[in-house]
Amino acid sequence: MAKRLDLKDVNIYYGSFHAVSDVSLAVPPRSVTAFIGPSGCGKSTVLRTLNRMHEVIPGARVEGSVLLDGDDIYGSGVDPVGVRKTIGMVFQRPNPFPTMSIRDNVVAGLKLQGVRNRKSLDETAERSLKGANLWNEVKDRLDKPGGGLSGGQQQRLCIARAIAVQPDVLLMDEPCSALDPISTLAIEDLISELKQDFTIVIVTHNMQQAARVSDQTAFFNLEATGKPGKLIEVDNTETIFSNPSQKATEDYISGRFG
């Protein structure tokens, strides 16, 4: 069940360092929102706050509200592990468990939750691999190690693993940066299909990718070295790329800086 995300006055810190300031942003359900901007402006930092991955770094903290369908994921008594089940994440480099079988890679999260029924696990593995457009390529070698797949297949395996626990939101941190163009296209096609069932937020350095896959785009920027990153503007993707309201956005998209 895809859900809406709302960030309200979010400030993010690493110890005393103020990394990102005053981010307010709505992420609609069943859509793709792209975070773009130069390196170091806080895109991935903001992404990691959306499922409480940020706080695993010692000294890191978040102020403000991150609401999932109105419920604050940073509220008192909210279990971060439960948040990460509801809001899944796919990382920059494919990170399957290399010696674990393809099947076990997909259902690893369910096994951690205590699911032991073999039939249920097999059905979930098949459904998730089909959802990640990988089933036809691996259905005859499900017991082979996940580390034996190509880079693009490994990334789709990681997506299958993320969707196996049926999250409401899927976060993707530059999921194609380590992949060749053909694998990148496969992931982009997959993202377009997955948004029918999930709310997706993607960080990308690739302007063309943001333009191709996202419904809305948020541009982040860094005013100066040592200053916190800021959300400069957010709008539907077509508007951001054709008629942005801020000159900094236009300069970045047109390649004049960044």
Sequence and secondary structure as in RCSB ss.txt:
>XXXX:A:sequence
MAKRLDLKDVNIYYGSFHAVSDVSLAVPPRSVTAFIGPSGCGKSTVLRTLNRMHEVIPGARVEGSVLLDGDDIYG
SGVDPVGVRKTIGMVFQRPNPFPTMSIRDNVVAGLKLQGVRNRKSLDETAERSLKGANLWNEVKDRLDKPGGGLS
GGQQQRLCIARAIAVQPDVLLMDEPCSALDPISTLAIEDLISELKQDFTIVIVTHNMQQAARVSDQTAFFNLEAT
GKPGKLIEVDNTETIFSNPSQKATEDYISGRFG
>XXXX:A:secstr
    EEEEEEEEEETTEEEEEEEEEEE SSSEEEEE STTSSHHHHHHHTTT GGGSTTEEEEEEEEETTEETTS
TT  HHHHHHHEEEE SS    TTSBHHHHHTHHHHHTT   HHHHHHHHHHHHHHTT HHHHTT TTSBGGGS 
HHHHHHHHHHHHHHT  SEEEEESTTTTS HHHHHHHHHHHHHHTTTSEEEEE S HHHHHHH SEEEEEEESST
TS EEEEEEEEHHHHHHS SSHHHHHHHTTS  
